[in-house]
């Protein structure tokens, strides 16, 4: 049986938060947990874990940086080797995908250490595609991912999400009138300027709805000039207590990153997805996966206007809410972190 679980993560919160959820559960089972990260994150509470900074860099994109980035990955592999060599017989590696996974995974392969991968999106990233065939298993958030990873052992677990507090009496914290519906508009870490603008415009049409809108730090100055508060809307660069915001919402309008999708489904909230039309189409495929199951509605950004969004919100609120929440329950597996850790432990028996 392994005594140590090494978790390699980094790049974005969409990779890091699931890794920490798995790390916390693994620690409860008695495993020692070591976390390898590409860069420090001051917003994370990692005091309970042994954390190591491992150099890494993307090897796709601007060609001018390729030589430097390859050197960073080489340095990260060398830095990871003593740990994987020392623990190859008493530990396993779990990598959450993206470029920070590459040096530790290469180190595990060279050391002869068993390793596993996690993929958050329907369409796997380059790191997962490259190493899936050598992994003991790839834990995926969407069943469709298996079709992209031919020859790999793929296990559908869903996506581990943060332990957010549910507020049964959420409205008393924000003062929204009891009879007023609440729409939460989330644009991801960058704020999604057009999505946030549309939310404000829509507040002037749907007077009986209150809109909480995340604009992102990069857009804060612009929205200060527009007005951060209105008669039935409030704009914030980010929301500190997402448990409160999800508890408040009657409908969530969001980008289609896997982390947000699974958090919303955990709270059982009707969902309108406006996927980012970049990032290799990952968000569009995530959104379509839920749409096919009736677990969300999808509105492409090219079609996004106050009126198209109003029609979709109205449809979800008054016609499809219960069916959508039921579809979410049927789709999203419970306790994915438990399934991941138990699979790793069972494989070693």
ABEGO torsion letter per residue (X at the ends): XBABBBBBBEGBAAAAAAAAAAAAAAAAAGBBBBBBBABBBAABBAAABBBBBBBBBBABEBAAAAAAAAAAAAAAAAAAAAAAAAAAAABBBBBAEEAAAAAAAAAAAAAGBBBBBBBABABBBAAAAAAAAABABBBBABAAAAAABBGBBBBBAEBBBBBBBBBAAAAAAAGBBAABBBBBBBAEAAGGAAAAAAAAAAAAABAABBBBBBAEAAAAAAAAAAEABBAABBBBABBABAAAAAAABABBBBBABAAAAAAAAAAGBBBBBBBBABGGGAAAAAAAAAAAAGABBBBBAAABBAAAAAAAAAAAAAAAAAAAAAAAAAABBBGAAAAAAAAAAAAAX
